[in-house]
Amino acid sequence: MVDLAIVIVNYNTREDLDRCLHSIAASEGDFTRQVIIVDNASTDGSAEMVRAKHPWVDRLIVTDHNGGYAYANNIGLRALGFGEGAAQGALPRYVLLLNPDTILPPTALREMLAFMDRSPDVGAAGPKLVRQDGRLDLACRRSFPTPAVSFYRIIGLSKLFPSSPRFGRYNMTFLDPDVETEVDAVVGAFMLMRAEALLQAGLLDEAFFMYGEDLDLCYRIKEKGWRIVYHPEVTVVHVKGASSRKSSRRAIAAFYDAMRIFHNKHYRASTPALVNLLIDLGISIFKALALWRDGLRPAERKRVASA
């Protein structure tokens, strides 16, 4: 049984992927690993780079179109044996969903695996993610976007009052980033999952093209009784947005579409009709504003919707 299987989805991030793979190859620890790269129809020579510079990668799968993050991750997970009819004995002990724009310290994988080994009730965990300038990547620990949490986020109260346990719940900014915390969700840029938890929760929901699929998977893992933990004793660099900045308008639209999909899936049935109407209206308005602002920015200042 392989200890750790790593699934990396790549879309036109050749240099970032190269750097990420170098960091994986330099990882320390007495564990077995398997690396699967799913290339989402890149046109920048990513697949050729992997073949030429990283022949140790266990499997490279090149898709014929960009079907989105959940779609490509599911291809990798099915290649590992997950999905309908999966058998526990044939699977790796742990699965890591990893973005190509991450840089792993040599001990990161070993320490995360050790944490999971001593925490048998944890279904998924993530490290402290930091940007290249050392700032915390706020997405690395989150609450579920309930109607109230989403409202505070959309109208800006989460940014105005980040230390408020009420208004700062979206990214849990009221908590010390160096304290281990049980959370609702960790981000798919580095999501380490126990195989049993993933088996019970199922694959990613491909209704999400980009954004939201990690929240949805964490929601389903927690529904099965597992804990999800933010483990800041491990720090990983996340360049963030390397792929989505190449198509910022598509990324922005996907971000707001993911809000709507998540709400419809998990909250609409239990939310009053008027509140649902206001949520739909708010998402539409803020999506339009975000796209308008993005259109005014020069190319070098395009940004990801969640940044």
Stockholm file with secondary structure:
# STOCKHOLM 1.0

chainA/1-307         MVDLAIVIVNYNTREDLDRCLHSIAASEGDFTRQVIIVDNASTDGSAEMVRAKHPWVDRLIVTDHNGGYAYANNIGLRALGFGEGAAQGALPRYVLLLNPDTILPPTALREMLAFMDRSPDVGAAGPKLVRQDGRLDLACRRSFPTPAVSFYRIIGLSKLFPSSPRFGRYNMTFLDPDVETEVDAVVGAFMLMRAEALLQAGLLDEAFFMYGEDLDLCYRIKEKGWRIVYHPEVTVVHVKGASSRKSSRRAIAAFYDAMRIFHNKHYRASTPALVNLLIDLGISIFKALALWRDGLRPAERKRVASA
#=GR chainA/1-307 SS CCSEEEEEEESSCHHHHHHHHHHHHTCCSSCCEEEEEEECSCSSSHHHHHHHHCTTCSEEEECSSCCCHHHHHHHHHHHHTCSTTCCGGGSCSEEEEECTTEECCTTHHHHHHHHHHTCTTEEEEEEEEECTTSCBCGGGSBCCCCHHHHHHHHTTHHHHCTTCTTTTTTTTTTSCTTSCEECSBCCTTEEEEEHHHHHHHCSCCTTCSSSSHHHHHHHHHHHTTCEEEEEEEEEEEECCCTTGGGGHHHHHHHHHHHHHHHHHHHTGGGSCHHHHHHHHHHHHHHHHHHHHHHHHSCGGGCCCTTC
#=GC SS_cons         CCSEEEEEEESSCHHHHHHHHHHHHTCCSSCCEEEEEEECSCSSSHHHHHHHHCTTCSEEEECSSCCCHHHHHHHHHHHHTCSTTCCGGGSCSEEEEECTTEECCTTHHHHHHHHHHTCTTEEEEEEEEECTTSCBCGGGSBCCCCHHHHHHHHTTHHHHCTTCTTTTTTTTTTSCTTSCEECSBCCTTEEEEEHHHHHHHCSCCTTCSSSSHHHHHHHHHHHTTCEEEEEEEEEEEECCCTTGGGGHHHHHHHHHHHHHHHHHHHTGGGSCHHHHHHHHHHHHHHHHHHHHHHHHSCGGGCCCTTC
//
